Amino acid sequence: MSEYLTLSEASELIGKSKETLRRWDREGKLFAVREPMSNYRIYDKAEVQTLFADFLVQDFKDTTSNYVEPENDYKVLELFAGAGGLAVGMEKAGLNCVALNDIDKWACQTLRRNRPNWKVLEGDIKDFDFSEYHNSVDVVAGGFPCQAFSYAGKKLGLADARGTLFYEFARVVKEVNPPICIGENVRGLLSHENGKTLQGMISILDEIGYNVVPFQVLKAINYRVPQKRERLILVGIRKDISLKYEYPKPHKKIYTLKDALKKGDLFETNVPKSDGAKYPKSKVEVLDLVPPKGYWRDLPIEIQKQFMGGSFYLGGGKTGMARRIGWDEPCLTLTCSPAQKQTERCHPEETRPFTVREYARIQTFPDDWKFEGSMAQQYKQIGNAVPVNLGTEVGYSIVNFLNTYYAHKMEIQSN
């Protein structure tokens, strides 16, 4: 007997928008039927999964390249650096990290272990003065956490953001005065406080002398990352610079979990063996019944009710629960803990969470990048990171901008 999904459930399961599913329906790629009682669109689950798998494995000849050679030695100051995902990515793009700040001691130990030559400033950003880098750094970058502001007036200013970590980000940008600053955050920032938080950030950057490029949400799967992760990128260009910043072009090829964990285009070897979290016996017994690319609705009805508890009777797809990833799809967004019930990411063949090195592969960290601290700390660092390959592609876009900026500057000076 076929199992059917609502429009929302189908959308959530394969990571495509409802509008995309409606368009596929109109184009005859995917046929919706009407649920007899409600007359809502419903979709055959097997058909949805098959279509999406076909879409992913199409043999795209990916001719996209954002690669560009740096024409100068470009320096980056990174704030909220974490375990170094963005920093390693930018390093691969040819940018030079002159200093990195983070408050987490294990993340700082990770940075020091892997790059003993990097200047790691461990501690609360509020306690550091960055004015020594004034006019000597090309980029200030960082993934500041999303926090609400206090709204003192109609236009939010720097003073109103005091006490938040975005205030500190803006303070450092003001102290350093780089040609370009880049902030990254979760997609949820778009709707935080009904969009007021993001508008406040834009007005603060404007106040300190930066024009904000129309922001974009970059999907990691479009940038050689085998994971459905999205990051909001906020780019500020100093107001005395009239050049345009271009976001990196998306690649055509979509990489899957197989590309992450097996030898292939992304990695030269299979994933190294490493430690990993374990499921309790009760959870193993449930997840053993879930097929690759399946989730809690693939369980027998009585086990569904027992496993889901009160959630069984609530609306919504909850497709992250009891979710086993398939080899031929990108992984769902990794979280800081690999065995959370709401956001399950079970290995496709073995009934277990992904190991530490598998986690790192899905985030495109190189295999020789070691993480410090307990296993829980390592998972947290990897889960919080910007995927390295996404960092590289953003790095190329920064190099491209800086090459143009300095060439333009030289031209003006020589005239």
PyMOL commands that set and color helices and strands:
alter all, ss='L'
color gray80, all
select helices_A, chain A and resi 7-14+18-26+45-57+85-92+105-114+125-127+131-133+158-161+165-176+187-190+192-207+220-223+257-261+281-287+296-298+301-313+356-362+375-384+388-414
alter helices_A, ss='H'
color red, helices_A
select strands_A, chain A and resi 4-6+33-34+41-44+75-79+96-102+120-122+139-142+180-186+210-212+216-219+227-228+230-238+331-332
alter strands_A, ss='S'
color yellow, strands_A
deselect
rebuild
show_as cartoon
